[in-house]
Each structure stands twice: as C-alpha cells, then as structure tokens.
Amino acid sequence: QVQLVESGGGLVQPGGSLRLSCAASGSDFSDNAMGWYRQAPGKERELVARISRGGITATAVSVKGRFTISRDNAKKTVYLQMNVLKPEDTAVYYCNTYPSGWFWGQGTQVTVSS
C-alpha cells in the first residue's frame, strides 16, 4: 500500500514562500504522473500543479508563475515551491497521482496571513 506524507506547510505572510514536500512509499512512484492538490475551507479539492513521469509540468491559472512543481524519483518525492503567496492560497495541500488514484495522506496546512 502506497503511503503519502506531506510536509513543509506553515504560517507565512503574504508575499512569502514555502516549499512543500511529499514522500511516497512503495515502488510505483516513478511510473506515475504526480500532482499537488489543495482544499480550502468550504471548497472542493482542486488540482494546483502536476508533473508527468518525464518531468513535464503544468500549473493552475491561479498559481501560474508563482508555484513550481518538481520531482526526485530516486527519493520518491515531489515538491511544490510556492512563491509570492497570497491569502487565497490558504488551504490544506495534498499530493497524489494525477489523476488521483492513491489513498490521500494527511496533507499539510498552509496559512497565508499577516
């Protein structure tokens, strides 16, 4: 059973940066496209960014130019570099395959507030 463990969240002021990490157990990591998702209070979970097995990336319009997804297959880890954070980026952030197919982890809380 693949497990996903997200980390790196926290409280940051508007305009600040955070780098999220997601470590995956199991042997299937490099065979899958991966994505970062987020869920804000009262809203549905949404895809923020995705990366193919070969490293091709795509980001949501709302975060384009500010968020960058990357992966390290040797470490079975996917990252999300978040810059110029805005209050509307406040959410619990999760990683999963793209499209999502594994069990969800606990996520990591990101709060952008002054």
Legacy VTK file of the C-alpha trace (Angstrom):
# vtk DataFile Version 3.0
C-alpha trace
ASCII
DATASET POLYDATA
POINTS 114 float
0.000 0.000 0.000
1.475 3.309 -1.071
1.597 5.975 1.614
1.957 9.686 1.021
3.411 12.020 3.654
3.219 15.741 3.017
5.310 18.279 4.924
6.585 21.829 4.790
3.437 23.813 5.448
3.083 26.585 7.976
2.077 30.161 8.607
3.569 32.715 6.237
2.939 36.372 5.499
1.576 37.472 2.127
4.403 37.616 -0.393
6.339 34.902 1.393
7.485 31.494 0.212
7.192 27.883 1.283
8.464 24.620 -0.136
6.259 21.591 0.316
7.498 18.021 0.112
5.623 14.791 -0.400
7.363 11.491 0.240
5.861 8.329 -1.196
6.473 4.789 -0.121
6.158 1.867 -2.491
7.705 1.103 -5.843
5.251 2.783 -8.211
6.304 6.409 -7.764
8.366 6.827 -10.913
5.672 5.154 -13.012
3.097 7.796 -12.202
2.367 11.378 -13.009
2.022 13.267 -9.740
0.021 16.247 -8.655
-0.343 18.723 -5.844
-3.884 19.464 -4.791
-5.365 21.816 -2.215
-8.595 22.157 -0.321
-9.648 25.397 1.267
-12.355 25.524 3.953
-15.769 25.095 2.420
-14.382 24.365 -1.026
-13.735 21.275 -3.073
-10.273 19.882 -3.526
-8.595 21.291 -6.611
-5.521 20.463 -8.657
-2.768 23.034 -8.264
0.055 21.563 -10.312
1.050 18.326 -11.970
4.177 16.711 -13.316
4.487 13.838 -15.748
6.754 10.846 -15.343
9.226 12.599 -17.593
9.092 15.948 -15.807
6.670 17.942 -17.951
4.749 20.306 -15.709
1.502 22.217 -15.727
0.028 24.596 -13.181
-3.400 26.031 -12.499
-4.035 29.522 -13.790
-4.446 30.808 -10.236
-0.852 29.902 -9.325
0.916 30.199 -12.664
4.209 31.993 -12.363
4.227 31.604 -8.586
4.228 27.829 -7.938
6.650 25.273 -9.345
6.301 21.518 -9.097
9.272 19.173 -9.328
10.091 15.579 -8.532
13.011 13.414 -7.469
12.294 9.834 -8.486
15.306 8.485 -6.607
13.900 9.936 -3.399
10.279 9.173 -4.353
9.472 12.757 -3.507
7.523 15.502 -5.216
7.968 19.150 -4.302
5.945 22.322 -4.601
7.831 25.593 -4.431
5.375 28.356 -3.619
6.395 31.981 -4.013
4.531 35.272 -3.687
1.932 33.588 -1.531
-1.486 35.175 -1.219
-4.189 34.811 1.442
-6.292 32.892 -1.082
-3.599 30.212 -1.182
-4.572 29.236 2.353
-5.583 25.576 2.277
-4.555 22.056 3.167
-2.186 20.830 0.468
-2.044 17.204 -0.633
-0.124 15.230 -3.183
-1.376 12.239 -5.138
-1.028 10.694 -8.525
-2.532 12.549 -11.477
-5.290 11.782 -11.866
-5.646 10.973 -8.189
-5.678 7.260 -7.515
-3.830 6.535 -4.306
-5.171 6.981 -0.818
-4.896 10.555 0.352
-2.366 11.469 3.025
-2.957 13.852 5.898
-1.923 16.882 3.927
-0.030 19.901 5.166
-1.672 23.144 6.240
-0.609 26.358 4.539
-1.883 29.580 6.054
-1.105 32.906 4.423
-1.922 35.768 6.746
-0.448 38.942 8.137
LINES 1 115
114 0 1 2 3 4 5 6 7 8 9 10 11 12 13 14 15 16 17 18 19 20 21 22 23 24 25 26 27 28 29 30 31 32 33 34 35 36 37 38 39 40 41 42 43 44 45 46 47 48 49 50 51 52 53 54 55 56 57 58 59 60 61 62 63 64 65 66 67 68 69 70 71 72 73 74 75 76 77 78 79 80 81 82 83 84 85 86 87 88 89 90 91 92 93 94 95 96 97 98 99 100 101 102 103 104 105 106 107 108 109 110 111 112 113
